[in-house]
């Protein structure tokens, strides 16, 4: 973990930066690359009576690591995604609590 839920970015494009991005994020978070999941969500956006492209929006679910790590993480994600020719990206963090996160039915604060 962290989990990145990505919408508004085509999976075929994200593949181009996925390896360098996960390596950079692992360094920022001081963990292995196998701790991350990236999921591209296929969405349909509607505005003004028409179908429009989905806005690039990335939700990061994780255990809090502090302001400095969060800032570096958001900057890395934004820079890598913008390198694909995407003009604007928004990143939001959802913080999980260990007592409310279960792995195989066991609370993380009890592992």
Residue, then its C-alpha position, 0 to 999 in steps of 0.5 A: x500500500x499505498x493505493x492509487x486510483x487514477x481516473x482521467x488518464x488512459x491506462x495505455x499512457x500511464x503504463x509509460x511512466x508506471x515503472x519510474x513512478x513506482x520506483x520514485x514513490x518507493x524511495x519517497x516512502x522508504x518501502x519496496x515497489x511491491x507495496x503500491x497498487x495503481x488502478x486506472x478507473x474507466x469513467x464517463x464524464x457528463x457536462x452540459x448535456x454532452x459526454x466530455x473527457x474525464x478530468x485527471x484526478x488521482x486518489x491516494x489511499x495510504x497510512x499517513x507519512x507526514x507533510x514532507x512525504x505527502x508533498x514529495x509524493x504529490x509532486x512526483x505523481x503530478x510531474x510524472x503524469x504531466x510528462x504524458x502531455x496532460x496539462x493539469x492533475x489533481x491529487x487527493x489523499x485519503x488516510x487510513x487508520x490501522x485500527x480500521x484497515x484489515x488484512x485477511x480479517x486481521x486489523x493492521x494495528x494487531x499485526 
